[in-house]
Amino acid sequence: MALSNRLMGAVAGVALLGATACTTDPVTGEQRLSRAAIGAALGGALGAGSGALVGGRNNRTEAIVGAGIGAIAGGAIGGYMDRQERELRQKTAGTDVEVVRQGDEIVLNMPSGITFATNSYTIQPQFQRTLDDVASTLASYNQTFIDVYGHTDSTGNDSINNPLSQNRAQAVSGYLVTRGVAAARIGTQGFGSSRPIASNDTADGRQQNRRVEIKIVPVSDTQG
């Protein structure tokens, strides 16, 4: 029964995203439904739930406060995230990085085709400039939690895919830290092939599933 309810929630989430989670191409102005948004909705419904963070909020909030980073007043969250979203869209325009807004949260979907070579977790040199720009924005808007998620396609098995996805998430996290993003804000997790956003039966689908996501969640002064 619990699984059935969660599946129903996932379907409802996708239906809602059909109306609210379109993304706008910064070059053409075309709106389209975000594959990353669909994946995030299903993952949230079947996993820990919407708003869940790697390692939880409370422990990380203590670390952030200890690092001297304050929370955002509840009424100011929307504008704070609006400005951050706008800057991220400007800095990633034309890079194949997809910026998805989900309520007061932002997800950056970074396909592995521009981030990593096949079976590698070394960040490709040509992507470092884009990641520098992303890091600059994340460092400037420091009143947020950051989760970095690694994903693979279904080729191979879990003994290969799970550590590869984790290593890719950690590689991006480590790079952000070297560019001024406080480590206390960041959590990482590798999901292997467990959260596809497209079919693994086609080359195009597998390419979409090989990705790293950065989830950005505001630190609210109303959180317990």
C-alpha positions as CSV (number, residue, x, y, z in Angstrom):
1,M,0.0,0.0,0.0
2,A,2.8,2.4,0.9
3,L,4.5,1.8,-2.4
4,S,1.3,2.2,-4.3
5,N,0.7,5.6,-2.6
6,R,4.2,6.7,-3.5
7,L,3.7,5.6,-7.1
8,M,0.5,7.6,-7.3
9,G,2.3,10.5,-5.8
10,A,5.0,10.2,-8.5
11,V,2.3,10.2,-11.3
12,A,0.7,13.3,-9.7
13,G,4.0,15.0,-9.5
14,V,4.7,14.4,-13.2
15,A,1.2,15.7,-14.1
16,L,1.9,18.8,-12.0
17,L,5.2,19.3,-13.7
18,G,3.6,19.1,-17.1
19,A,1.9,22.4,-16.1
20,T,4.5,24.1,-14.0
21,A,8.0,22.8,-14.7
22,C,8.7,23.9,-18.3
23,T,12.1,25.4,-19.0
24,T,12.8,28.2,-21.4
25,D,15.7,27.9,-23.8
26,P,17.8,31.1,-23.2
27,V,18.7,31.3,-26.9
28,T,15.4,30.4,-28.7
29,G,12.9,31.3,-26.0
30,E,11.2,27.9,-26.6
31,Q,9.5,26.3,-23.6
32,R,9.7,22.6,-23.0
33,L,9.1,20.1,-20.2
34,S,12.2,19.4,-18.4
35,R,13.4,15.8,-18.3
36,A,15.4,16.6,-15.2
37,A,12.2,17.9,-13.5
38,I,10.4,14.6,-14.3
39,G,13.3,12.6,-13.0
40,A,13.4,14.7,-9.8
41,A,9.7,14.3,-9.3
42,L,9.8,10.5,-9.6
43,G,12.9,10.3,-7.5
44,G,11.4,12.4,-4.8
45,A,8.2,10.5,-4.7
46,L,9.8,7.1,-4.6
47,G,12.8,8.0,-2.5
48,A,13.2,10.2,0.6
49,G,10.6,12.7,-0.4
50,S,10.5,16.3,-1.7
51,G,13.0,18.6,-0.1
52,A,15.1,15.8,1.3
53,L,18.8,16.4,1.4
54,V,21.8,14.0,1.6
55,G,22.6,13.7,5.3
56,G,19.5,15.7,6.3
57,R,19.0,19.4,7.1
58,N,19.6,19.6,10.8
59,N,23.2,18.4,10.9
60,R,24.2,20.5,7.9
61,T,22.4,23.5,9.3
62,E,24.6,23.3,12.4
63,A,27.7,23.0,10.2
64,I,26.6,26.0,8.1
65,V,25.9,28.1,11.2
66,G,29.3,27.1,12.6
67,A,30.8,28.4,9.4
68,G,29.2,31.8,9.9
69,I,26.5,31.4,7.2
70,G,23.1,32.8,8.2
71,A,19.6,31.7,7.1
72,I,17.2,33.5,4.9
73,A,14.0,35.1,6.3
74,G,11.0,33.2,5.1
75,G,9.5,36.0,3.1
76,A,12.8,36.7,1.3
77,I,13.4,33.2,0.0
78,G,11.6,33.6,-3.3
79,G,13.4,36.7,-4.4
80,Y,16.8,35.3,-3.2
81,M,16.3,32.2,-5.3
82,D,14.9,34.2,-8.3
83,R,18.1,36.2,-8.5
84,Q,20.3,33.1,-8.1
85,E,18.3,31.3,-10.9
86,R,18.6,34.3,-13.2
87,E,22.4,34.5,-12.8
88,L,22.8,30.7,-13.2
89,R,20.8,30.8,-16.4
90,Q,22.9,33.6,-17.8
91,K,26.2,31.9,-16.9
92,T,25.2,28.5,-18.3
93,A,23.4,29.7,-21.5
94,G,24.6,27.7,-24.5
95,T,26.5,25.1,-22.4
96,D,23.9,22.3,-22.4
97,V,23.5,22.7,-18.6
98,E,19.8,22.6,-17.8
99,V,18.5,24.9,-15.1
100,V,15.3,23.7,-13.5
101,R,13.2,25.6,-11.0
102,Q,11.1,23.6,-8.6
103,G,9.3,25.9,-6.1
104,D,12.1,27.5,-4.0
105,E,14.7,24.9,-5.1
106,I,16.9,24.9,-8.2
107,V,18.4,21.9,-10.0
108,L,21.3,22.1,-12.4
109,N,21.3,19.1,-14.8
110,M,24.8,18.6,-16.3
111,P,25.1,15.8,-18.9
112,S,28.2,13.7,-18.7
113,G,28.9,14.4,-22.3
114,I,30.2,17.8,-21.3
115,T,31.5,16.9,-17.8
116,F,33.2,13.6,-18.0
117,A,34.7,11.2,-20.5
118,T,33.3,7.6,-20.6
119,N,34.0,5.6,-17.4
120,S,35.9,8.6,-16.0
121,Y,35.4,10.9,-13.0
122,T,38.0,13.4,-14.1
123,I,36.2,16.7,-15.0
124,Q,36.9,17.5,-18.6
125,P,39.0,20.7,-19.1
126,Q,36.5,22.2,-21.5
127,F,33.8,22.1,-18.8
128,Q,35.9,23.8,-16.1
129,R,35.1,27.3,-17.2
130,T,31.3,26.6,-16.9
131,L,31.8,25.0,-13.5
132,D,33.9,28.0,-12.5
133,D,30.9,30.3,-13.3
134,V,28.5,28.0,-11.5
135,A,30.8,28.0,-8.4
136,S,31.1,31.8,-8.5
137,T,27.3,32.1,-8.2
138,L,27.0,29.4,-5.5
139,A,29.7,31.1,-3.5
140,S,27.9,34.5,-3.8
141,Y,24.5,33.1,-2.8
142,N,25.8,31.2,0.2
143,Q,22.6,30.8,2.1
144,T,21.8,27.5,0.5
145,F,22.3,23.8,1.0
146,I,23.9,22.1,-2.0
147,D,23.5,18.5,-3.0
148,V,25.6,17.0,-5.8
149,Y,24.1,13.8,-7.3
150,G,25.8,11.4,-9.7
151,H,23.9,9.2,-12.1
152,T,24.8,6.6,-14.8
153,D,23.0,4.7,-17.4
154,S,22.2,1.0,-17.0
155,T,25.2,-0.3,-18.9
156,G,27.4,-2.5,-16.7
157,N,26.4,-3.4,-13.1
158,D,26.0,-1.8,-9.7
159,S,29.6,-2.7,-8.7
160,I,30.8,-0.4,-11.5
161,N,28.0,2.2,-11.7
162,N,27.5,3.0,-8.1
163,P,31.1,4.0,-7.3
164,L,31.5,5.8,-10.6
165,S,28.4,7.9,-9.9
166,Q,29.6,8.7,-6.4
167,N,33.1,9.5,-7.6
168,R,31.7,11.9,-10.2
169,A,29.5,13.6,-7.6
170,Q,32.6,14.0,-5.3
171,A,34.7,15.3,-8.2
172,V,32.2,18.1,-8.8
173,S,31.8,18.8,-5.1
174,G,35.6,19.0,-4.6
175,Y,35.9,21.3,-7.6
176,L,33.3,23.6,-6.2
177,V,35.1,23.8,-2.8
178,T,38.4,24.7,-4.6
179,R,36.5,27.6,-6.2
180,G,35.2,29.1,-2.9
181,V,32.0,27.2,-2.1
182,A,32.0,26.2,1.6
183,A,32.3,22.5,2.1
184,A,29.9,22.6,5.0
185,R,27.1,23.4,2.6
186,I,27.6,20.4,0.3
187,G,26.4,16.8,0.4
188,T,27.1,14.2,-2.3
189,Q,25.5,10.9,-3.3
190,G,25.9,8.5,-6.2
191,F,22.7,6.8,-7.4
192,G,24.2,4.7,-10.1
193,S,21.5,3.8,-12.7
194,S,18.6,3.8,-10.2
195,R,17.1,7.2,-11.2
196,P,16.8,7.3,-15.0
197,I,15.2,10.3,-16.7
198,A,14.9,8.5,-20.1
199,S,14.8,5.0,-21.5
200,N,18.0,3.0,-21.3
201,D,17.0,1.1,-24.4
202,T,18.4,3.7,-26.7
203,A,21.7,5.5,-27.1
204,D,20.1,8.9,-26.7
205,G,18.3,7.8,-23.5
206,R,21.4,6.4,-22.0
207,Q,23.2,9.6,-22.8
208,Q,20.6,11.6,-21.0
209,N,20.8,9.3,-17.9
210,R,24.6,9.8,-17.6
211,R,24.6,13.1,-15.7
212,V,25.5,15.0,-12.6
213,E,22.8,17.2,-10.8
214,I,23.4,20.0,-8.4
215,K,20.4,20.6,-6.1
216,I,20.2,24.0,-4.5
217,V,17.9,24.4,-1.4
218,P,17.5,27.7,0.6
219,V,18.5,27.7,4.3
220,S,15.3,29.1,5.9
221,D,15.2,30.7,9.3
222,T,11.9,28.7,9.8
223,Q,13.6,25.3,9.6
224,G,13.8,23.3,12.8
